[in-house]
Amino acid sequence: MAMSQSYRVIVVGGGLGGLTTALALRHRGLRVTVLERARQLGEVGAGIQTAPNASRILIGLGLRRQLEAIRTQPEDQVRRRWQDGSVIGLTRLGAEVQEKYNAPYWHYHRADLHRVLLDACLDPEGPGPLVAVHTSAQVVELDRGDPRQPAAITADGRRFEGDLVVGADGVRSQVRDLIGAEDTLVFSGDMCYRALIPGDLLAADPATRFLFDRYQSTIWYGPGRHLVHYLIRGGEWLNVVACVPASEEVARAVAGGEDWTSTASVRELSEAYPGWDDRVPAMLSKAKEEVACFALFHRRQDPVWVDGRVALLGDAAHAMLPYQAQGASQAMEDAAVLAEELGAVTVDRVEEALRRYVDRRAKHAGMVQQASFRNRTFYRLPEGPEQQARDAILAERFAGESDVSYDWLWSGTPLDQSDRESFRYPIHR
C-alpha cells in the first residue's frame, strides 16, 4: 500500500460524484486534488434521493451519523394516477427496506448532502491525506506529453499534474471533449421544472395536508407527462420535479445548439398539468420563487470511458434521464469501484486498474441508463389497454418498473463480490 499512497489523482468536478470519488480515494490513501470551475462549491436548491445501493456506499465512507442529521426518511414509494390521485402501486421503504437491503432509502436537500461530502474530504481527522479543493478552476486543456503524468490546465493558466485524471464534470463534460470521446449526448424531447415548495403552506391547506400524513416518495403517472415529489429537511420543503414534453421554444433552442436553461413562473408550472387531480395544482401553485426549467439530455450507451490515464465518471460517462432516480447513485457506485481498483495496485499499474473499473461498471450503468429512458414511456402511457395492464401489474406487485427490479438495483454492492460481507455496514447504533 505504501507505493499506492504516492498516487496523485486529479478529479475534475466538485459535484456529488466528484466529491464522493475524492473521499473514496482518500480512504484508499491516495492524494486527491479536486478542480471545480465554479467560484464557490455548492449545490442547487433541490432534493436528491439515495436508494440503498448508494446509501450503502456513503455509510461505508463513515458518513452515517452525518447523513442521519440531514436525511428525511420516506416510508413508502408510491405511484398515483393522474386523474384522481388513486394509488396504482406501493412498496414499503423505511425500516422494511433497511432490513431487506441492509441500507436505507433517504431523501436530502442536495446542498446538505454536498456539504457532508465536502466536510469529510477536508476533515483533518479523517482517514487518508486531506483532499485539496480548488475553485474557479475551469479545466481547458489536458497536457499528456508525458502519458504517465497527465496535467490539467485551467483557464487562468494553473497546472495540476497527477498520475491520472478523472473527469467527473457532468453532462457537459469538458474532460470528455478534451480526450476526443464521441459526442453521445442526445436531447430527450423533454423539459423539466424543478421547485421547492414551503412545507408550512402545504400543511396549512386541507387539499395538500395529506403529504404529511406519511412521508412518501411519489410519482404521478399521466398521459405524456409525469410528476415527482417528496419532502426534504423533515418537511421544511416539498421537492418537485415536473417532467413534460419540451415546448416549441425549447425544442428550437436545442436544435440551434443551445444548452437550454431558464426560469418559469409558478403559473406556467401549474398549467403544465391540465385536467389533473385537483391536488396537483394545489401543490404546484404554492411555489414561491421562480421555478428552474431546463431541457433534459442523456447519453447514448457508450463503454468508452478511459483514454490512457484519463477516466470518465458519472454523467460524463453515462448521463441518464432522471426517470429511475439513479443518476447520482450510479456516480457514487462508479466512485466506489474506481477507488477499490486504484487502491489495490501500484502506480505503474494504473491503466490495468482503469480497464477493470470500466469492465465492472459500464454494462451495469448502461442497463440503468436504458431503464431510465424506457421509464419515460412506462410512466406516460395513454389511457387504454396498455395502461390498464401496467396498472394491474403494479397493483399486484410493485417491485420496480419497466426494466430493472429493485432487488437487482438495490441489493447488490458494486464492490468486490468476494469481499461483500465486509461491506454490510451496521445501520443501527
C-alpha positions, 0 to 999 in steps of 0.5 A: 500500500505504501507505493499506492499512497504516492498516487496523485489523482486529479478529479475534475468536478466538485459535484456529488460524484466528484466529491464522493470519488475524492473521499473514496480515494482518500480512504484508499490513501491516495492524494486527491486534488479536486478542480471545480470551475465554479467560484464557490462549491455548492449545490442547487436548491433541490432534493436528491434521493439515495436508494440503498445501493448508494446509501450503502456506499456513503455509510461505508465512507463513515458518513452515517451519523452525518447523513442521519442529521440531514436525511428525511426518511420516506416510508413508502414509494408510491405511484398515483394516477393522474386523474384522481390521485388513486394509488396504482402501486406501493412498496414499503421503504423505511425500516422494511427496506433497511432490513431487506437491503441492509441500507436505507432509502433517504431523501436530502436537500442536495446542498446538505448532502454536498456539504457532508461530502465536502466536510469529510474530504477536508476533515483533518481527522479523517482517514487518508491525506486531506483532499485539496479543493480548488475553485474557479478552476475551469479545466481547458486543456489536458497536457499528456506529453508525458502519458504517465503524468497527465496535467490539467490546465485551467483557464487562468493558466494553473497546472495540476499534474497527477498520475491520472485524471478523472473527469467527473464534470457532468453532462457537459463534460469538458474532460470528455471533449478534451480526450476526443470521446464521441459526442453521445449526448442526445436531447430527450424531447423533454423539459423539466421544472424543478421547485421547492415548495414551503412545507408550512403552506402545504400543511396549512391547506386541507387539499395538500395536508395529506403529504404529511400524513406519511412521508412518501416518495411519489410519482404521478403517472399521466398521459405524456407527462409525469410528476415527482415529489417528496419532502426534504429537511423533515418537511421544511420543503416539498421537492418537485420535479415536473417532467413534460414534453419540451415546448416549441421554444425549447425544442428550437433552442436545442436544435440551434445548439443551445444548452437550454436553461431558464426560469418559469413562473409558478403559473406556467408550472401549474398549467403544465398539468391540465385536467389533473387531480385537483391536488396537483395544482394545489401543490404546484401553485404554492411555489414561491420563487421562480421555478428552474426549467431546463431541457433534459439530455442523456447519453447514448450507451457508450463503454468508452470511458478511459483514454490512457490515464484519463477516466470518465465518471458519472454523467460524463460517462453515462448521463441518464434521464432522471426517470429511475432516480439513479443518476447520482447513485450510479456516480457514487457506485462508479466512485466506489469501484474506481477507488477499490481498483486504484487502491489495490495496485501500484502506480505503474499499474494504473491503466490495468486498474482503469480497464477493470473499473470500466469492465465492472461498471459500464454494462451495469450503468448502461442497463440503468441508463436504458431503464431510465429512458424506457421509464419515460414511456412506462410512466406516460402511457395513454389511457387504454389497454396498455395502461390498464395492464401496467396498472394491474401489474403494479397493483399486484406487485410493485417491485420496480418498473419497466426494466430493472427490479429493485432487488437487482438495483438495490441489493447488490454492492458494486464492490468486490463480490468476494469481499461483500460481507465486509461491506454490510455496514451496521445501520443501527447504533 
